[in-house]
Amino acid sequence: MSALSLSAVALGGAAGAVARFGVSRAVTLLAGAEAAWGTLIVNVGGSFGLGLAAILLAERQGPWALFFLVGLFGAFTTFSTFALDAVWLFKERSFALAAAYVAGSVGLALCGFLAGAALGRSFA
């Protein structure tokens, strides 16, 4: 792997992590600390962005594809925090909310990806 490829992933990852932190923090301030809305928003939004970028960059390999597909959206979305939020909701005995969060997160992330891909196809 070249230094350029590693740099593209690292820079994209840094940008994605900072963006995720900013979005999650803003949502927490607006919705309250108990809500898992920040994680849901970054995962659905990131899935949309990944779908869009995957279509627009489908023919390209190299630093820009690595920056967006691996770095930016890989670091922006977060499966581990999704798992943490879901377990926390179950531990708080918010079973219905936890189940809705899990189903909604997966379903909306898939829909977000498909919507982003559809939008990408309209430009490609």
C-alpha positions as CSV (number, residue, x, y, z in Angstrom):
1,M,0.0,0.0,0.0
2,S,1.4,3.4,-1.0
3,A,2.0,6.3,1.3
4,L,-0.6,8.3,-0.8
5,S,-3.2,5.6,-0.1
6,L,-2.5,5.5,3.6
7,S,-2.6,9.3,3.8
8,A,-6.0,9.4,1.9
9,V,-7.5,6.9,4.4
10,A,-6.0,8.6,7.4
11,L,-7.1,12.1,6.4
12,G,-10.6,10.9,5.5
13,G,-10.8,9.0,8.8
14,A,-9.8,12.0,10.7
15,A,-12.4,14.1,8.9
16,G,-15.1,11.5,9.4
17,A,-14.3,11.1,13.2
18,V,-14.4,14.8,13.8
19,A,-17.7,15.1,11.8
20,R,-19.2,12.3,13.8
21,F,-18.2,13.8,17.1
22,G,-19.7,17.2,16.0
23,V,-23.0,15.8,14.8
24,S,-23.4,13.5,17.8
25,R,-22.5,16.4,20.2
26,A,-25.0,18.7,18.5
27,V,-27.8,16.2,18.6
28,T,-27.1,15.3,22.2
29,L,-27.3,19.0,23.2
30,L,-30.6,19.3,21.3
31,A,-32.2,16.0,22.2
32,G,-30.6,15.1,25.6
33,A,-27.9,12.8,26.7
34,E,-30.2,9.8,27.1
35,A,-31.1,9.7,23.4
36,A,-29.2,7.6,20.9
37,W,-30.4,10.0,18.2
38,G,-26.8,11.2,17.4
39,T,-25.7,7.7,16.5
40,L,-28.8,7.0,14.5
41,I,-28.3,10.3,12.5
42,V,-24.7,9.7,11.7
43,N,-25.3,6.1,10.7
44,V,-28.2,6.9,8.4
45,G,-26.6,10.0,7.0
46,G,-23.3,8.2,6.6
47,S,-25.0,5.3,4.8
48,F,-26.6,7.8,2.5
49,G,-23.3,9.5,1.8
50,L,-21.6,6.2,1.3
51,G,-24.2,5.1,-1.2
52,L,-23.8,8.3,-3.1
53,A,-20.0,8.2,-3.1
54,A,-19.9,4.5,-4.0
55,I,-21.9,5.2,-7.2
56,L,-20.0,8.4,-8.1
57,L,-16.6,6.8,-7.4
58,A,-17.5,3.3,-8.7
59,E,-15.2,3.6,-11.7
60,R,-12.3,5.2,-9.8
61,Q,-9.8,3.6,-7.6
62,G,-7.1,5.5,-5.8
63,P,-6.8,8.2,-3.2
64,W,-10.2,9.9,-3.6
65,A,-12.1,6.6,-3.4
66,L,-10.1,5.6,-0.4
67,F,-10.6,9.0,1.2
68,F,-14.4,8.9,0.9
69,L,-15.3,5.2,1.0
70,V,-12.8,3.9,3.5
71,G,-11.7,7.0,5.5
72,L,-14.5,9.5,5.7
73,F,-17.6,7.3,5.8
74,G,-15.8,4.5,7.6
75,A,-15.0,6.8,10.5
76,F,-18.2,8.8,10.3
77,T,-20.5,5.8,10.8
78,T,-20.2,3.7,13.9
79,F,-21.4,0.2,14.4
80,S,-19.7,-0.1,17.8
81,T,-21.5,3.0,19.2
82,F,-24.8,1.7,17.8
83,A,-24.2,-1.6,19.7
84,L,-23.4,0.3,22.9
85,D,-26.5,2.5,22.6
86,A,-28.7,-0.6,22.0
87,V,-27.3,-2.4,25.0
88,W,-27.7,0.7,27.2
89,L,-31.4,0.9,26.2
90,F,-31.9,-2.7,27.0
91,K,-30.2,-2.4,30.4
92,E,-32.4,0.6,31.2
93,R,-35.3,-1.8,30.5
94,S,-36.5,0.4,27.6
95,F,-37.2,-2.8,25.6
96,A,-39.6,-1.3,23.1
97,L,-37.4,1.7,22.4
98,A,-34.3,-0.6,22.2
99,A,-36.0,-2.9,19.7
100,A,-37.3,0.1,17.7
101,Y,-33.8,1.6,17.7
102,V,-32.1,-1.6,16.5
103,A,-34.7,-2.2,13.7
104,G,-34.9,1.5,12.8
105,S,-31.1,1.9,12.7
106,V,-30.6,-1.1,10.4
107,G,-33.7,-0.4,8.2
108,L,-33.0,3.4,7.9
109,A,-29.3,2.9,7.2
110,L,-30.1,0.5,4.4
111,C,-32.7,2.9,3.0
112,G,-30.2,5.7,3.3
113,F,-27.6,3.8,1.4
114,L,-30.1,3.0,-1.4
115,A,-31.3,6.6,-1.5
116,G,-27.7,7.8,-1.8
117,A,-27.0,5.3,-4.5
118,A,-30.1,6.3,-6.4
119,L,-29.1,9.9,-6.2
120,G,-25.6,9.0,-7.4
121,R,-27.0,7.2,-10.4
122,S,-28.9,10.3,-11.4
123,F,-25.6,12.1,-11.7
124,A,-23.6,9.3,-13.2
